[in-house]
Each structure stands twice: as structure tokens, then as C-alpha cells.
Amino acid sequence: MLCPRSSSDSREEKLEMLQKWVNMDVPAIAMATAKEAASSAQARRTRGQLAEQTWEEMQKQEAEEAKKWVRRPCSDLLFRTLQQPQPTKAKIAPAKNCLAVVAQIAKYGQVKDTDDNSLSIRELKKRSREDAGQTTSSVVRPQPRVSKSNILAEVVKFSNLSTGDAQPSTAEMKRKVRFSKEELTAQSPETSGLPKLMRTVQVEESVKFAGETLTVTRQLLPGTAEERQFLLSQKRRQSAKLGGKFAALDNLLGTGKDKVLNTVEKSDLDWQRHQQEAGLQDLSRDPQAGYIERSEFLRRANLRASEAIRDAARAAARKVQMAQAEVARVQKHRDRVLSEGRQEVGIWSSFGVQDVRRSFWNAWQSGKDFAAQCTFYNVLFAVGARDESLYIMIFRLVMQYVVNLTLGLIGAFCYFLYNMYLLIVSYGSSVLSGVAFFLLATVAGLSMLTTYLGGMYAVVAGGGAMIIQQAARHAALEMSKQDALQQIDDKPVKKQVVQRRCPV
């Protein structure tokens, strides 16, 4: 067996070996360092080779030193004991009955007052060898049969009785045990009237309420209809998942799906959970207390719901206010940056003219949309006579559109003038320059407006004149037809004379 060397010896040997390796490799390392200036690649290669050689030499020298170790027994007794294989303990056969266990306890219960510290090392070693020899023995001797009287005698011997008292007999000990049981029962009368607790089964099932899946824990009594129904539902659900015989029917009927709770069932479950958490299991004995507790529970539930709604509304309002403040800040920053850029170029630049033109056409389109919307409502609520022709109805709708378009374009032009004033101010032009540009843009807008409205009026007037002419012609034709019919009605009708003949 190898004895482990001390840490100081190994440390000194390693230091000596390291000093030898350093003294041996100094010239080689110096030469490699000198060559490194000429060729860096060659120097790195040489340094790597030298490191490999040094490492191989270190391994060889360590192996040679290990071969020189002396195999001598270790002087440490504890180390040698730990190195030895531990003997397997023999299995002790279990006692046949409780009496044998009591006999063994009474037999080996007495402990000798011996001080193990006073023993010598030789005696301790001898005792440990004897214990090891006893545990390695595979033969277990059977325990002798012990009578009840001997067991009771051994138990009384190590009981709390004083040494002066006589040992009681078996009948007296049995009587004491019986009387002590009756005394314990009489001392606790409140537990005698309580009903026996029945074993309950705790089950968990998944239910749905308001679109959310909840896990409900219930206590079921064994053998009840609720337990049988729960077991049957679990069996059908598992069969539906595994594709059993009635899987298609279960999927059609929704047996494998989670149960959907209504408001009343959810309130009942919440009340039961509150009873379990608050320890309110005896409310059924006091109806008034149960009513008060339920009322208080409902009041707290309503209060929590109102507080949750109020907190959610406040949080949403705070978010809206923060978003509005952020939008206002960004809009203000944008307007400031845009105003600074506009002041650099001026209103007479291409950017200013383009902005004014875009503003004019946007206002123009808004006026046309206003006219179209008003005309749509006029057509929707229009009421006409039965004798009106199609031309008259179309002409009236066209005139309404013209009127609406005129009002819309005039209002849009006024809005354009106001928007143009804001643009001139944002571009930072001088008073004379701004007034000149405003007058020029106003004249251009008025010319466009009058030209458009004049052309529209001309087209409408020409179309109206043509429609009126066609209506006059149609009326003249109607009058001529009526005159001709009246003349035909005024002419006398000549009566034809019918000659009578004799029937014979």
C-alpha cells in the first residue's frame, strides 16, 4: 500500500524540478529570443517546439520520480481502516409478533455504566475485531420463546416505579391500563359527542367562465352520486381524447370539453372558497350569522369589483392623457422645426408656392365634397308631382347641385384665404411681401373661381334653354293633338236610314 506523501515534501520536490528546468532551458530560450527579431514566424515556430520538448521532458521526469516511490505501510491506523473493505451486516429476521419485540427491548434495555474512554487502544482494537466477527456471521440464532409474565416483569423492571414498591401482578397492570383509558375518555367530553370524520376525496376539474379557463378544487364524499358522476365524466373525457368507441359522439355532444359556468355557479364556487380560506365551516348552525357573513361577502365582492373597474378606468385615463401630451409635444416640436425651415426659404420660394397651391386645391376638393353631400340628401328627400316629366326632374336636380356647388366653393375659398394668411405668418415674411403675395394669390383664386362658376353657369343655362325648347315643342304637339281630337268630337254624326223588309 502506498503511503501518501506530505504536502511540504511534494512542494519542495516540485520547486527543485522547476529550478532544474529553468536552468536547463535558459540558453535555448535566449537563442529563440535573439532569432525572433529576424523572423517572427520562425521565432514563434521555434518557441512552440521548445515548449513541446520542455513539456515532454517534464512528463518523463515526473514518471521517473513516481517509479522511485517506496511502497511502505502507512503509520496512520484510521487511514488503513478506511482502506479495508467493510463487512456486510447480517440481516436480522423480523419479530413474529409484538410480544417478541417487547421482550427484546426489555432484554437489551439495560445499559452498563462503563466508560469507553478509559479503555486502552489494544482493548478497543480487540473489541472492534470481535464486533466485526459477529456481524460477518451469516447464521442467526432463533430467539427463545418468552411468556407474557416474563415480558411484563421485564417491562416493570425498567419502568418508573420506585425500588421499594412491590412488582404488581398482571391483573393489576391490565386494570390500570383499562382505568387510565376510561379516565382519558372522561377528561375530554367535548370530543365524545363529535361525529366521526368521513374521508373526502379532493378532485380538480377545469371549467370555463367569461372565456377564461379556471381550475376548481372540490371535496367529494366517497360513494356519493357526485363522485360517480365525476369519475364517469373523467372516463368519457379520457376516452374522447384517446379516440375511443364513442369519441365521435362525445365530440359532437361536447362531453370532452370543459364545463361552462354561469354567474350563479361561479358565485357559489367563490363563496365556498371564501369559507375554506376564512375557516367559516360552522355557518350552517347559525342562520343569522350565515346571512350576515354572506351579505358581507357580497358587499366586499361588489366593492372589489367597483375598485377594480375604477382602477382600470383611472389607468386608461392616465394612459390617454400621457398619449395626448406626447402627441401635443411632438406636434409642437414639428411645427417649430417646420416654421424655422420655412423662415429660411421664404414665402416666395418654390416650397412656399407649392404649399399655397396644395392648400388651394385641398379647399377646392372640400367644397366639391360638400356640394355632392348636400345634393345626395336633396335627392333622398325630394318630393315631385306625378305630372312632371323626366327632363324637368333632371333639370331641377342639376340646379340644386349648381347652387350647392356655388356655396361650397365660396366657403372653401374663404377657408383658403385664412389658411394662406397662416402660411404667410409661418414663413416669416415681411409686411409688404406678405400683403403682395396675399393679394396676388387672392386674385388668382378669384379668377379660377369665377371662371369655373361662369363656365358651369353657361353650360347649365344652355342645357336649360334646350330643355325648355324641347318642353315647348312637346307642349305644342300635345295641344295640336288635343285640338284635333276636339274637332273630331264636334262634327255631327250622319245617321244611316235602314230600310225595313217584310218578314213574310
C-alpha positions in Angstrom: 0.0 0.0 0.0 1.3 3.5 -0.9 1.6 6.0 1.8 0.6 9.5 0.8 3.5 11.9 0.9 3.2 15.1 2.9 2.4 18.4 1.1 5.7 20.0 2.2 7.8 17.2 0.6 5.9 17.3 -2.7 6.1 21.2 -2.8 9.9 21.1 -2.3 10.4 18.5 -5.0 8.4 20.4 -7.5 10.3 23.6 -6.7 13.6 21.8 -7.3 12.4 20.3 -10.6 11.2 23.7 -11.8 14.6 25.2 -11.0 16.3 22.5 -13.0 14.0 23.0 -16.0 14.6 26.8 -15.8 18.4 26.4 -15.7 18.3 23.9 -18.5 16.1 26.0 -20.9 17.6 29.5 -20.4 20.1 29.2 -23.3 17.5 27.8 -25.6 15.0 30.5 -24.8 17.7 33.2 -25.2 18.6 31.9 -28.6 15.0 31.8 -29.7 14.5 35.4 -28.4 17.5 36.6 -30.5 16.2 34.9 -33.6 12.8 36.4 -33.2 14.0 39.8 -34.4 15.0 38.3 -37.8 11.9 36.3 -38.5 8.8 36.4 -36.3 7.2 33.4 -37.9 10.3 31.3 -37.4 10.6 32.5 -33.8 7.1 31.5 -33.0 7.6 28.1 -34.5 10.9 27.6 -32.6 9.3 28.7 -29.4 6.4 26.2 -29.9 8.9 23.4 -30.5 10.9 24.3 -27.4 7.7 24.4 -25.3 6.7 20.9 -26.6 10.1 19.5 -25.8 10.1 21.0 -22.4 6.7 19.6 -21.6 7.8 16.1 -22.8 10.8 16.2 -20.6 8.7 17.3 -17.6 6.4 14.3 -18.1 9.3 11.9 -18.4 11.0 13.2 -15.3 7.7 13.1 -13.3 7.2 9.4 -14.3 10.8 8.5 -13.3 10.3 10.2 -9.9 7.0 8.3 -9.4 8.8 5.0 -10.0 11.2 5.7 -7.2 8.4 5.9 -4.6 8.8 3.4 -1.7 5.9 1.0 -1.1 5.7 1.0 2.7 2.8 0.6 5.1 1.1 3.8 6.3 1.5 4.6 10.0 -2.0 6.0 10.3 -4.4 3.5 11.8 -7.5 5.4 10.7 -6.3 5.6 7.0 -5.7 1.8 6.9 -9.1 1.1 8.5 -10.8 3.1 5.8 -8.9 1.3 3.1 -10.1 -2.1 4.3 -13.4 -3.4 2.8 -16.3 -3.1 5.2 -18.0 -6.4 6.1 -21.7 -6.8 5.2 -24.1 -6.8 8.1 -26.3 -9.9 8.6 -29.9 -9.4 8.1 -32.0 -9.7 11.3 -35.2 -11.6 10.9 -38.3 -9.5 11.9 -40.1 -10.4 15.0 -43.1 -12.6 14.7 -45.3 -10.5 17.0 -45.3 -7.5 19.3 -44.6 -9.6 22.3 -41.2 -10.7 20.9 -40.4 -7.1 20.2 -41.2 -6.0 23.7 -39.1 -9.0 25.0 -36.1 -7.9 23.0 -36.5 -4.3 24.2 -36.8 -5.4 27.8 -33.9 -7.8 27.4 -31.4 -5.4 25.9 -32.7 -2.2 27.5 -30.3 -2.2 30.5 -27.0 -0.4 29.7 -23.9 -0.9 31.7 -22.2 2.1 33.2 -18.9 1.7 31.5 -16.5 4.4 30.4 -15.1 3.6 27.0 -12.6 6.4 27.2 -10.7 4.6 30.0 -10.0 1.6 27.8 -6.7 1.2 26.1 -6.1 1.2 22.4 -5.4 -2.6 22.4 -8.7 -3.4 24.1 -10.6 -1.1 21.7 -9.0 -2.9 18.7 -9.9 -6.3 20.2 -13.5 -5.2 20.8 -13.8 -3.9 17.2 -12.5 -7.2 15.8 -15.0 -9.2 17.9 -17.9 -7.0 16.7 -16.7 -7.4 13.1 -16.6 -11.2 13.5 -20.1 -11.2 15.0 -21.6 -9.1 12.1 -20.0 -11.2 9.4 -21.6 -14.4 10.8 -24.4 -15.4 8.5 -26.2 -17.8 10.9 -28.9 -16.1 13.0 -29.9 -18.0 16.1 -33.6 -18.1 16.8 -34.8 -16.2 19.9 -36.3 -18.3 22.7 -40.0 -18.1 23.4 -40.9 -15.7 26.2 -44.1 -15.9 28.2 -46.3 -12.9 28.9 -45.5 -12.8 32.5 -41.8 -12.6 31.8 -42.3 -9.8 29.3 -44.4 -7.8 31.8 -41.9 -8.4 34.5 -39.1 -7.1 32.3 -41.2 -4.0 31.4 -42.0 -3.3 35.0 -38.3 -3.7 35.9 -37.3 -0.8 33.7 -40.4 1.4 34.3 -40.7 4.5 36.5 -41.6 2.5 39.7 -39.5 3.1 42.8 -37.3 0.3 44.0 -39.2 0.0 47.3 -42.5 -0.8 45.7 -43.5 -4.4 45.0 -43.9 -5.5 41.5 -47.6 -5.5 40.5 -49.3 -8.6 39.1 -50.6 -9.0 35.5 -54.2 -8.4 36.5 -53.3 -5.2 38.3 -51.4 -3.9 35.3 -54.3 -4.7 33.0 -56.7 -2.9 35.4 -54.5 0.2 35.5 -54.4 0.3 31.7 -58.2 0.0 31.4 -58.9 2.6 34.1 -56.4 5.0 32.5 -58.2 4.7 29.2 -61.5 5.4 30.8 -60.1 8.4 32.7 -58.7 9.9 29.4 -62.1 9.5 27.8 -63.9 11.1 30.7 -61.4 14.1 30.8 -62.3 15.0 27.2 -66.1 15.1 27.0 -66.2 17.6 24.1 -64.6 15.1 21.8 -67.0 12.3 22.7 -70.1 14.0 21.1 -68.4 14.9 17.8 -69.4 12.8 14.8 -66.8 10.7 13.1 -64.9 12.4 10.3 -65.5 11.0 6.9 -62.8 10.6 4.4 -63.2 13.0 1.5 -61.7 12.9 -2.0 -60.2 16.1 -3.4 -60.6 16.5 -7.1 -59.6 19.2 -9.6 -61.5 20.0 -12.8 -61.2 22.6 -15.4 -64.2 24.9 -16.1 -64.7 28.0 -18.3 -66.2 31.3 -17.2 -66.2 34.5 -19.3 -63.9 33.0 -21.8 -61.2 32.0 -19.3 -60.2 28.5 -18.2 -60.2 28.1 -14.4 -59.2 25.2 -12.2 -61.7 24.3 -9.4 -60.9 22.2 -6.4 -63.8 20.3 -4.8 -64.2 17.9 -1.8 -66.4 14.9 -2.7 -67.6 12.2 -0.3 -66.7 8.6 -1.4 -69.7 6.6 -2.8 -71.9 9.6 -3.5 -73.6 10.5 -6.8 -71.3 13.4 -7.3 -68.2 11.2 -7.1 -69.7 8.7 -9.5 -70.6 11.4 -12.0 -67.1 12.9 -11.8 -65.4 9.6 -12.4 -67.8 8.9 -15.3 -67.1 12.3 -16.8 -63.3 11.8 -16.4 -63.6 8.4 -18.1 -65.6 9.7 -21.0 -63.2 12.6 -21.4 -60.2 10.3 -21.4 -61.9 8.1 -23.9 -62.7 11.0 -26.2 -59.0 12.1 -26.1 -57.7 8.6 -26.9 -60.3 8.1 -29.7 -62.5 5.5 -28.0 -65.6 3.8 -29.2 -67.9 6.8 -28.6 -65.3 9.5 -29.4 -67.2 11.0 -32.3 -70.4 11.1 -30.3 -68.6 12.7 -27.3 -67.1 15.4 -29.6 -70.5 16.1 -31.1 -72.2 16.4 -27.7 -69.3 18.3 -26.2 -68.7 15.8 -23.4 -64.9 16.0 -23.6 -64.9 19.8 -23.4 -64.7 21.9 -20.2 -67.9 22.8 -18.4 -69.1 26.4 -18.9 -70.2 28.1 -15.6 -72.9 30.7 -15.3 -72.9 33.6 -12.9 -74.7 31.8 -10.1 -72.4 28.7 -10.2 -69.3 31.0 -10.2 -70.7 32.9 -7.2 -71.3 29.6 -5.4 -67.7 28.4 -6.0 -66.3 31.8 -4.8 -68.4 31.5 -1.7 -67.2 28.0 -0.9 -63.5 29.1 -1.5 -64.1 32.0 0.8 -65.5 29.7 3.5 -62.4 27.4 3.3 -59.9 30.3 3.4 -61.7 32.2 6.3 -62.5 29.0 8.2 -66.3 29.5 8.2 -67.3 25.9 8.2 -69.9 26.2 11.1 -72.2 28.8 9.5 -75.0 26.2 8.9 -75.6 26.1 12.7 -76.3 29.8 12.9 -78.6 31.0 10.1 -78.4 34.6 11.1 -74.5 34.6 11.2 -74.5 32.9 7.8 -76.8 35.6 6.3 -74.6 38.3 7.8 -71.5 36.7 6.5 -72.9 36.2 3.1 -74.1 39.7 2.9 -70.7 41.0 3.9 -69.1 38.7 1.3 -71.3 40.1 -1.4 -70.6 43.6 -0.3 -66.9 43.0 -0.4 -67.2 41.4 -3.8 -69.1 44.4 -5.2 -66.6 46.7 -3.6 -63.6 44.8 -5.1 -65.3 44.8 -8.5 -66.0 48.6 -8.3 -62.5 49.3 -7.2 -61.1 47.1 -10.0 -63.2 48.9 -12.6 -62.3 52.3 -11.1 -58.6 51.5 -11.1 -58.8 50.3 -14.7 -60.6 53.4 -15.8 -58.1 55.6 -14.0 -55.2 53.7 -15.6 -56.8 54.1 -19.0 -57.4 57.8 -18.4 -53.8 58.3 -17.4 -52.6 56.5 -20.5 -54.8 58.7 -22.7 -53.6 61.8 -21.0 -50.0 60.7 -21.4 -50.6 59.9 -25.1 -52.3 63.2 -25.7 -49.4 65.1 -24.0 -46.9 63.2 -26.1 -48.8 64.0 -29.3 -49.0 67.6 -28.4 -45.3 67.7 -27.6 -44.4 66.1 -30.9 -46.8 68.3 -32.9 -45.3 71.4 -31.2 -41.8 70.3 -32.0 -42.8 69.6 -35.6 -44.4 73.0 -36.0 -41.4 74.7 -34.5 -38.9 72.9 -36.8 -41.2 73.4 -39.8 -41.5 77.1 -39.0 -37.7 77.5 -38.7 -37.3 75.8 -42.1 -39.9 78.0 -43.8 -38.4 81.2 -42.4 -35.1 80.2 -44.0 -36.6 79.9 -47.6 -39.4 82.5 -47.5 -43.0 82.6 -48.9 -41.8 83.4 -52.5 -39.8 80.3 -52.8 -40.9 77.1 -54.6 -41.7 75.5 -51.3 -44.0 78.3 -50.3 -45.8 78.4 -53.7 -46.2 74.7 -53.5 -47.7 74.8 -50.0 -50.2 77.6 -51.1 -51.2 75.6 -54.2 -51.7 72.5 -52.1 -53.9 74.4 -49.7 -56.0 75.8 -52.5 -56.7 72.5 -54.1 -57.5 70.9 -50.8 -60.0 73.6 -50.0 -61.4 73.2 -53.6 -61.9 69.5 -53.1 -63.6 70.0 -49.7 -66.1 72.5 -51.4 -67.0 69.9 -54.1 -67.5 67.2 -51.5 -69.8 69.5 -49.6 -71.9 70.1 -52.7 -72.1 66.4 -53.5 -73.2 65.5 -50.0 -75.9 68.2 -50.0 -77.2 67.1 -53.4 -77.4 63.5 -52.2 -79.6 64.5 -49.3 -81.8 66.6 -51.6 -82.3 63.6 -53.9 -83.0 61.4 -51.0 -85.8 63.6 -49.6 -87.1 65.0 -52.9 -90.8 65.1 -53.5 -92.2 65.6 -57.0 -95.5 65.8 -58.7 -96.9 63.0 -60.8 -97.3 65.0 -64.0 -93.6 66.1 -64.0 -91.6 64.8 -66.9 -88.1 63.3 -66.6 -86.5 66.4 -68.2 -88.0 68.7 -65.6 -86.8 66.4 -62.7 -83.2 66.2 -64.0 -83.1 69.9 -64.6 -84.2 70.6 -61.1 -81.6 68.3 -59.6 -78.9 70.0 -61.7 -79.9 73.4 -60.5 -79.8 72.2 -56.9 -76.2 70.8 -57.5 -75.2 74.1 -59.0 -76.5 76.1 -56.0 -74.8 73.7 -53.6 -71.5 73.8 -55.5 -71.5 77.6 -55.6 -72.0 77.8 -51.8 -69.3 75.1 -51.2 -66.7 76.7 -53.4 -67.3 80.2 -51.9 -66.9 78.8 -48.4 -63.8 76.8 -49.5 -62.3 80.0 -51.0 -62.8 81.8 -47.7 -61.1 79.0 -45.8 -58.2 79.1 -48.3 -57.7 82.8 -47.6 -57.5 82.1 -43.9 -55.1 79.2 -44.4 -52.9 81.3 -46.7 -52.6 84.0 -44.1 -51.4 81.4 -41.6 -48.8 80.1 -44.2 -47.5 83.7 -44.7 -47.1 84.2 -41.0 -45.4 80.8 -40.6 -42.9 81.6 -43.4 -42.0 84.8 -41.5 -42.3 87.2 -44.5 -42.3 91.0 -44.0 -45.5 93.0 -44.1 -45.1 94.3 -47.7 -44.0 91.0 -49.0 -46.8 89.2 -47.3 -49.5 91.7 -48.4 -48.3 91.5 -52.0 -48.3 87.7 -52.0 -51.7 87.6 -50.4 -53.2 90.0 -53.0 -51.6 88.0 -55.8 -52.9 84.7 -54.5 -56.4 86.1 -53.9 -56.7 87.5 -57.4 -55.5 84.1 -58.8 -58.0 82.2 -56.7 -60.9 84.6 -57.6 -60.1 84.3 -61.3 -60.2 80.5 -61.0 -63.4 80.5 -59.0 -65.2 82.9 -61.4 -64.0 81.1 -64.5 -65.2 77.7 -63.1 -68.6 79.1 -61.9 -69.1 81.1 -65.1 -68.4 78.0 -67.3 -70.7 75.9 -65.2 -73.5 78.5 -65.3 -73.1 78.8 -69.1 -73.4 75.0 -69.5 -76.4 74.8 -67.2 -78.1 77.8 -69.0 -77.5 76.2 -72.4 -78.8 72.9 -71.2 -81.8 74.6 -69.6 -82.6 76.5 -72.7 -82.5 73.4 -74.8 -84.7 71.6 -72.2 -87.2 74.5 -72.2 -87.3 74.5 -76.0 -87.9 70.7 -76.1 -90.6 71.1 -73.5 -92.3 73.9 -75.5 -92.3 71.7 -78.6 -93.7 68.8 -76.6 -96.4 71.1 -75.2 -97.3 72.4 -78.8 -97.6 68.8 -80.0 -99.8 67.9 -77.1 -102.0 71.0 -77.8 -102.4 70.1 -81.5 -103.4 66.6 -80.6 -106.0 67.8 -78.2 -107.4 70.3 -80.8 -107.7 67.6 -83.4 -109.5 65.3 -81.1 -111.8 68.1 -80.0 -112.7 68.9 -83.7 -113.4 65.3 -84.3 -115.7 65.2 -81.4 -117.6 68.4 -82.5 -118.6 67.1 -86.1 -122.3 65.8 -86.4 -122.6 62.1 -87.0 -124.8 61.2 -90.0 -127.5 58.7 -89.3 -127.9 55.9 -91.9 -131.6 55.0 -92.8 -132.3 51.4 -92.6 -135.0 50.0 -94.9 -137.3 47.6 -93.3 -138.4 44.5 -95.1 -141.4 42.3 -94.7 -140.6 39.2 -92.9 -143.1 37.2 -94.9 
